[in-house]
């Protein structure tokens, strides 16, 4: 590989110049090739980020390790998770930031001499546990017990949840012929009363 000396100094001996050339050649092998690839239109997934100097050179071209596909996928997944949590907290009617603040206040109350009695990890664990509880509550809130399928002359009430199946077993006499899959056939003239009775028992019904 042909290289120009890093330094131009009249007092350098040939051996010193050789050492400097070797250093520069090693640097080129380690880092310059990535910059050359980047200049040729390669992406962050196609170059390496082996050292600080190389990273600075690549950054000058707008190429960062954070732009790798794996990193982007991780950021997208985290964004989707946060959006899911925002929806879940809204569904159950809990202010997310106020809930997190309450966790902090509870932990602050356990300080000793101005020092946290509990670790930051415990805050994260408590916050994550709350998030999981909210997700479960939101999913349950969105789950219906009975779903009504109107097929004109035939109406089928699907028994979605265990609660619905238990309620029908204990409160409704269903002849064998009326069972259709996991649902029951209900006469159109009786379906409104059936739904009203189910809702009065706390079951959630959807059409």
Short mmCIF file of the C-alpha atoms (twelve columns), coordinates in Angstrom:
data_MODEL
# 
_entry.id   MODEL 
# 
loop_
_atom_site.group_PDB 
_atom_site.id 
_atom_site.type_symbol 
_atom_site.label_atom_id 
_atom_site.label_alt_id 
_atom_site.label_comp_id 
_atom_site.label_asym_id 
_atom_site.label_seq_id 
_atom_site.Cartn_x 
_atom_site.Cartn_y 
_atom_site.Cartn_z 
_atom_site.pdbx_PDB_model_num 
ATOM 1   C CA . UNK A 1   0.000   0.000   0.000  1 
ATOM 2   C CA . UNK A 2   1.395   3.378   -0.954 1 
ATOM 3   C CA . UNK A 3   0.993   6.036   1.708  1 
ATOM 4   C CA . UNK A 4   2.233   9.530   2.350  1 
ATOM 5   C CA . UNK A 5   4.029   10.221  5.617  1 
ATOM 6   C CA . UNK A 6   1.855   11.445  8.449  1 
ATOM 7   C CA . UNK A 7   4.449   14.031  9.417  1 
ATOM 8   C CA . UNK A 8   6.904   15.885  7.266  1 
ATOM 9   C CA . UNK A 9   9.947   16.651  9.347  1 
ATOM 10  C CA . UNK A 10  13.453  17.073  8.005  1 
ATOM 11  C CA . UNK A 11  15.053  15.582  11.114 1 
ATOM 12  C CA . UNK A 12  13.215  12.226  10.911 1 
ATOM 13  C CA . UNK A 13  15.460  9.279   10.153 1 
ATOM 14  C CA . UNK A 14  14.503  6.640   7.616  1 
ATOM 15  C CA . UNK A 15  13.655  4.178   10.391 1 
ATOM 16  C CA . UNK A 16  11.453  6.729   12.141 1 
ATOM 17  C CA . UNK A 17  9.706   7.487   8.880  1 
ATOM 18  C CA . UNK A 18  9.166   3.751   8.317  1 
ATOM 19  C CA . UNK A 19  7.549   3.430   11.759 1 
ATOM 20  C CA . UNK A 20  5.232   6.330   11.057 1 
ATOM 21  C CA . UNK A 21  4.302   4.873   7.686  1 
ATOM 22  C CA . UNK A 22  3.522   1.515   9.318  1 
ATOM 23  C CA . UNK A 23  1.306   3.264   11.859 1 
ATOM 24  C CA . UNK A 24  -0.542  5.129   9.133  1 
ATOM 25  C CA . UNK A 25  -1.006  1.959   7.069  1 
ATOM 26  C CA . UNK A 26  -2.453  0.148   10.088 1 
ATOM 27  C CA . UNK A 27  -4.804  3.058   10.671 1 
ATOM 28  C CA . UNK A 28  -5.931  2.880   7.064  1 
ATOM 29  C CA . UNK A 29  -6.600  -0.833  7.306  1 
ATOM 30  C CA . UNK A 30  -8.591  -0.324  10.516 1 
ATOM 31  C CA . UNK A 31  -10.588 2.767   9.748  1 
ATOM 32  C CA . UNK A 32  -10.122 4.462   6.401  1 
ATOM 33  C CA . UNK A 33  -11.694 1.602   4.466  1 
ATOM 34  C CA . UNK A 34  -14.993 2.150   6.263  1 
ATOM 35  C CA . UNK A 35  -14.957 5.799   5.290  1 
ATOM 36  C CA . UNK A 36  -14.200 4.857   1.687  1 
ATOM 37  C CA . UNK A 37  -17.125 2.428   1.698  1 
ATOM 38  C CA . UNK A 38  -19.359 5.130   3.113  1 
ATOM 39  C CA . UNK A 39  -18.263 7.541   0.419  1 
ATOM 40  C CA . UNK A 40  -19.254 4.912   -2.140 1 
ATOM 41  C CA . UNK A 41  -22.806 4.912   -0.803 1 
ATOM 42  C CA . UNK A 42  -22.702 2.087   1.706  1 
ATOM 43  C CA . UNK A 43  -24.984 2.212   4.724  1 
ATOM 44  C CA . UNK A 44  -24.376 1.928   8.449  1 
ATOM 45  C CA . UNK A 45  -25.127 -1.790  8.204  1 
ATOM 46  C CA . UNK A 46  -22.268 -2.280  5.778  1 
ATOM 47  C CA . UNK A 47  -19.449 -0.557  7.648  1 
ATOM 48  C CA . UNK A 48  -17.883 -1.204  11.015 1 
ATOM 49  C CA . UNK A 49  -17.427 1.242   13.839 1 
ATOM 50  C CA . UNK A 50  -14.160 -0.004  15.246 1 
ATOM 51  C CA . UNK A 51  -12.645 3.057   16.852 1 
ATOM 52  C CA . UNK A 52  -13.306 6.638   17.824 1 
ATOM 53  C CA . UNK A 53  -11.428 8.173   14.892 1 
ATOM 54  C CA . UNK A 54  -13.342 6.103   12.360 1 
ATOM 55  C CA . UNK A 55  -16.632 6.944   14.039 1 
ATOM 56  C CA . UNK A 56  -15.858 10.658  13.788 1 
ATOM 57  C CA . UNK A 57  -15.001 10.344  10.101 1 
ATOM 58  C CA . UNK A 58  -18.195 8.418   9.397  1 
ATOM 59  C CA . UNK A 59  -20.259 10.850  11.464 1 
ATOM 60  C CA . UNK A 60  -18.946 13.676  9.312  1 
ATOM 61  C CA . UNK A 61  -20.736 11.944  6.434  1 
ATOM 62  C CA . UNK A 62  -23.913 11.492  8.447  1 
ATOM 63  C CA . UNK A 63  -23.402 7.787   9.148  1 
ATOM 64  C CA . UNK A 64  -23.824 6.605   12.736 1 
ATOM 65  C CA . UNK A 65  -23.911 3.205   14.386 1 
ATOM 66  C CA . UNK A 66  -27.318 4.085   15.783 1 
ATOM 67  C CA . UNK A 67  -28.647 3.926   12.211 1 
ATOM 68  C CA . UNK A 68  -28.009 0.208   11.898 1 
ATOM 69  C CA . UNK A 69  -31.068 -1.911  11.141 1 
ATOM 70  C CA . UNK A 70  -30.861 -3.740  14.448 1 
ATOM 71  C CA . UNK A 71  -30.741 -0.450  16.330 1 
ATOM 72  C CA . UNK A 72  -33.606 0.983   14.313 1 
ATOM 73  C CA . UNK A 73  -35.666 -2.148  14.955 1 
ATOM 74  C CA . UNK A 74  -34.964 -1.852  18.671 1 
ATOM 75  C CA . UNK A 75  -36.034 1.797   18.699 1 
ATOM 76  C CA . UNK A 76  -39.171 1.013   16.680 1 
ATOM 77  C CA . UNK A 77  -40.064 -1.810  19.071 1 
ATOM 78  C CA . UNK A 78  -39.638 0.477   22.075 1 
ATOM 79  C CA . UNK A 79  -41.764 3.173   20.429 1 
ATOM 80  C CA . UNK A 80  -44.496 0.603   19.743 1 
ATOM 81  C CA . UNK A 81  -44.312 -0.574  23.358 1 
ATOM 82  C CA . UNK A 82  -44.710 2.981   24.651 1 
ATOM 83  C CA . UNK A 83  -47.660 3.589   22.331 1 
ATOM 84  C CA . UNK A 84  -49.279 0.368   23.560 1 
ATOM 85  C CA . UNK A 85  -48.792 1.478   27.163 1 
ATOM 86  C CA . UNK A 86  -50.257 4.924   26.429 1 
ATOM 87  C CA . UNK A 87  -53.377 3.261   24.987 1 
ATOM 88  C CA . UNK A 88  -53.647 0.849   27.912 1 
ATOM 89  C CA . UNK A 89  -53.408 3.600   30.535 1 
ATOM 90  C CA . UNK A 90  -56.033 5.606   28.639 1 
ATOM 91  C CA . UNK A 91  -58.384 2.605   28.476 1 
ATOM 92  C CA . UNK A 92  -58.281 2.008   32.224 1 
ATOM 93  C CA . UNK A 93  -58.400 5.746   32.973 1 
ATOM 94  C CA . UNK A 94  -55.081 6.023   34.825 1 
ATOM 95  C CA . UNK A 95  -52.754 8.982   34.361 1 
ATOM 96  C CA . UNK A 96  -49.473 7.295   33.498 1 
ATOM 97  C CA . UNK A 97  -47.112 10.064  34.588 1 
ATOM 98  C CA . UNK A 98  -48.964 10.635  37.851 1 
ATOM 99  C CA . UNK A 99  -48.800 6.895   38.556 1 
ATOM 100 C CA . UNK A 100 -45.038 6.908   37.977 1 
ATOM 101 C CA . UNK A 101 -44.728 9.970   40.181 1 
ATOM 102 C CA . UNK A 102 -46.548 8.186   42.971 1 
ATOM 103 C CA . UNK A 103 -44.025 5.347   42.792 1 
ATOM 104 C CA . UNK A 104 -41.212 7.884   43.104 1 
ATOM 105 C CA . UNK A 105 -42.837 9.565   46.078 1 
ATOM 106 C CA . UNK A 106 -43.288 6.231   47.826 1 
ATOM 107 C CA . UNK A 107 -39.613 5.453   47.329 1 
ATOM 108 C CA . UNK A 108 -38.509 8.934   48.372 1 
ATOM 109 C CA . UNK A 109 -40.329 8.386   51.647 1 
ATOM 110 C CA . UNK A 110 -37.851 5.613   52.366 1 
ATOM 111 C CA . UNK A 111 -34.756 7.811   52.068 1 
ATOM 112 C CA . UNK A 112 -32.262 7.655   54.903 1 
ATOM 113 C CA . UNK A 113 -30.063 10.671  55.468 1 
ATOM 114 C CA . UNK A 114 -30.767 12.017  52.008 1 
ATOM 115 C CA . UNK A 115 -29.781 8.747   50.341 1 
ATOM 116 C CA . UNK A 116 -32.158 6.481   48.494 1 
ATOM 117 C CA . UNK A 117 -33.103 3.556   50.692 1 
ATOM 118 C CA . UNK A 118 -34.186 1.764   47.546 1 
ATOM 119 C CA . UNK A 119 -32.227 1.419   44.322 1 
ATOM 120 C CA . UNK A 120 -33.135 2.881   40.965 1 
ATOM 121 C CA . UNK A 121 -33.583 -0.714  39.828 1 
ATOM 122 C CA . UNK A 122 -36.399 -1.113  42.315 1 
ATOM 123 C CA . UNK A 123 -38.145 1.923   40.863 1 
ATOM 124 C CA . UNK A 124 -37.806 0.429   37.369 1 
ATOM 125 C CA . UNK A 125 -39.108 -2.915  38.600 1 
ATOM 126 C CA . UNK A 126 -42.105 -1.261  40.279 1 
ATOM 127 C CA . UNK A 127 -42.831 0.813   37.183 1 
ATOM 128 C CA . UNK A 128 -42.588 -2.247  34.910 1 
ATOM 129 C CA . UNK A 129 -44.850 -4.254  37.215 1 
ATOM 130 C CA . UNK A 130 -47.421 -1.461  37.092 1 
ATOM 131 C CA . UNK A 131 -47.187 -1.357  33.301 1 
ATOM 132 C CA . UNK A 132 -47.877 -5.094  33.070 1 
ATOM 133 C CA . UNK A 133 -50.845 -4.798  35.427 1 
ATOM 134 C CA . UNK A 134 -52.279 -1.952  33.349 1 
ATOM 135 C CA . UNK A 135 -51.856 -3.975  30.152 1 
ATOM 136 C CA . UNK A 136 -53.740 -6.884  31.715 1 
ATOM 137 C CA . UNK A 137 -56.532 -4.609  32.955 1 
ATOM 138 C CA . UNK A 138 -56.806 -2.901  29.561 1 
ATOM 139 C CA . UNK A 139 -56.985 -6.223  27.738 1 
ATOM 140 C CA . UNK A 140 -59.697 -7.399  30.109 1 
ATOM 141 C CA . UNK A 141 -61.600 -4.154  29.629 1 
ATOM 142 C CA . UNK A 142 -61.579 -4.700  25.873 1 
ATOM 143 C CA . UNK A 143 -62.646 -8.321  26.135 1 
ATOM 144 C CA . UNK A 144 -66.353 -9.048  25.697 1 
ATOM 145 C CA . UNK A 145 -68.174 -11.949 27.288 1 
ATOM 146 C CA . UNK A 146 -70.897 -12.350 24.691 1 
ATOM 147 C CA . UNK A 147 -70.909 -11.444 21.022 1 
ATOM 148 C CA . UNK A 148 -74.198 -11.325 19.080 1 
ATOM 149 C CA . UNK A 149 -74.136 -12.446 15.437 1 
ATOM 150 C CA . UNK A 150 -77.298 -11.471 13.564 1 
ATOM 151 C CA . UNK A 151 -77.867 -13.729 10.558 1 
ATOM 152 C CA . UNK A 152 -81.376 -12.489 9.873  1 
ATOM 153 C CA . UNK A 153 -83.762 -15.275 10.810 1 
ATOM 154 C CA . UNK A 154 -81.089 -16.844 13.015 1 
ATOM 155 C CA . UNK A 155 -79.248 -15.055 15.796 1 
ATOM 156 C CA . UNK A 156 -76.248 -16.723 17.374 1 
ATOM 157 C CA . UNK A 157 -74.892 -15.515 20.708 1 
ATOM 158 C CA . UNK A 158 -71.253 -16.489 20.952 1 
ATOM 159 C CA . UNK A 159 -70.042 -17.317 24.449 1 
ATOM 160 C CA . UNK A 160 -66.600 -15.736 24.402 1 
ATOM 161 C CA . UNK A 161 -65.511 -15.876 28.031 1 
ATOM 162 C CA . UNK A 162 -65.571 -18.490 30.758 1 
ATOM 163 C CA . UNK A 163 -67.821 -16.150 32.742 1 
ATOM 164 C CA . UNK A 164 -70.373 -16.136 29.910 1 
ATOM 165 C CA . UNK A 165 -70.330 -19.920 29.612 1 
ATOM 166 C CA . UNK A 166 -70.763 -20.275 33.365 1 
ATOM 167 C CA . UNK A 167 -73.632 -17.795 33.419 1 
ATOM 168 C CA . UNK A 168 -75.459 -19.576 30.591 1 
ATOM 169 C CA . UNK A 169 -74.894 -22.951 32.246 1 
ATOM 170 C CA . UNK A 170 -76.365 -21.709 35.544 1 
ATOM 171 C CA . UNK A 171 -79.149 -19.460 34.265 1 
ATOM 172 C CA . UNK A 172 -80.303 -20.520 30.805 1 
ATOM 173 C CA . UNK A 173 -81.896 -23.751 29.667 1 
ATOM 174 C CA . UNK A 174 -80.346 -24.492 26.285 1 
ATOM 175 C CA . UNK A 175 -81.618 -27.502 24.291 1 
ATOM 176 C CA . UNK A 176 -78.961 -29.548 22.592 1 
ATOM 177 C CA . UNK A 177 -80.001 -28.516 19.095 1 
ATOM 178 C CA . UNK A 178 -79.491 -24.812 19.960 1 
ATOM 179 C CA . UNK A 179 -75.751 -25.160 20.417 1 
ATOM 180 C CA . UNK A 180 -73.776 -23.931 17.401 1 
ATOM 181 C CA . UNK A 181 -70.056 -24.251 17.983 1 
ATOM 182 C CA . UNK A 182 -69.313 -22.247 21.109 1 
ATOM 183 C CA . UNK A 183 -72.489 -20.194 20.690 1 
ATOM 184 C CA . UNK A 184 -76.202 -20.695 21.113 1 
ATOM 185 C CA . UNK A 185 -79.081 -19.918 18.791 1 
ATOM 186 C CA . UNK A 186 -81.544 -17.403 20.258 1 
ATOM 187 C CA . UNK A 187 -84.923 -16.486 18.796 1 
ATOM 188 C CA . UNK A 188 -84.901 -12.915 17.419 1 
ATOM 189 C CA . UNK A 189 -87.863 -11.940 19.628 1 
ATOM 190 C CA . UNK A 190 -85.978 -13.056 22.742 1 
ATOM 191 C CA . UNK A 191 -82.500 -11.730 22.040 1 
ATOM 192 C CA . UNK A 192 -83.059 -8.251  23.522 1 
ATOM 193 C CA . UNK A 193 -84.253 -9.703  26.823 1 
ATOM 194 C CA . UNK A 194 -81.384 -12.200 26.798 1 
ATOM 195 C CA . UNK A 195 -78.798 -9.410  26.310 1 
ATOM 196 C CA . UNK A 196 -80.403 -7.180  28.943 1 
ATOM 197 C CA . UNK A 197 -80.343 -9.999  31.484 1 
ATOM 198 C CA . UNK A 198 -76.706 -10.759 30.704 1 
ATOM 199 C CA . UNK A 199 -75.692 -7.125  31.058 1 
ATOM 200 C CA . UNK A 200 -77.588 -6.870  34.339 1 
ATOM 201 C CA . UNK A 201 -75.353 -9.699  35.582 1 
ATOM 202 C CA . UNK A 202 -72.243 -7.694  34.656 1 
ATOM 203 C CA . UNK A 203 -71.410 -9.439  31.380 1 
ATOM 204 C CA . UNK A 204 -70.128 -7.381  28.454 1 
ATOM 205 C CA . UNK A 205 -72.005 -7.811  25.204 1 
ATOM 206 C CA . UNK A 206 -70.925 -6.740  21.732 1 
ATOM 207 C CA . UNK A 207 -72.693 -6.980  18.404 1 
# 
